């Protein structure tokens, strides 16, 4: 029998996250997400990312986005965020702001925002996308009360291959990405988010993007 023992148990990393892709047709119920959050908390996971919210959230101005796919309402996310906080887990949206838009851009109503009908990517030469993205980010900010916001921005394979080709050819694809990311940065910051997360693949490929982003 051990009469005295000291257990030292603490995580070495300040951010310990799990990314859950809910956008492939397998959206879980809120109750099941809560069970998962409780398990994450048990293992000291403190960040839980929901992927990809651009078509898995019931946006006020765009009610047809996510329809029939299990999109979550503001009330459901508000409830889930409070539950996660109670278990020391921060619920963070991954909201794609350029690529991974094919589920939306297959809809003829949204063709005007894409490189071409059914495109993977938004047309970054079209200023109208920023009004749409701004409204959607505003909706998310009302229930995702984290200091973090993930703007996605990876795997935007169609940029410069359709409607934005002339624009991208003129200023260069790296600069085109940089201008877009800066606009998204300002939109997200305007809604109170202090720390913005982005995937790295485009940053790694185009040096001007990495060097030009706000630090």
Buried (B, 14 or more C-beta within 10 A) or exposed (E): EEEEEEEEEEEEEEEBBBEBEBBEEEBBEBEEBBEBBBEBBEEEBBBBBBBBBBBBBBBEEBEEBBEEBBBBEBEBBBBBBEBBBEBEBBBBBBBBBBBBBBBBBEBEEBBBBBBBEBBBBBBBBBEEBBEBBBBBBBBBBEBBBBEBBBBBBBBBEBBBBBBBBEBBEEEEBBBBBBBBBBBBBEBBBEBEBEEBBBBEEBBEEBEBBBEBBEE
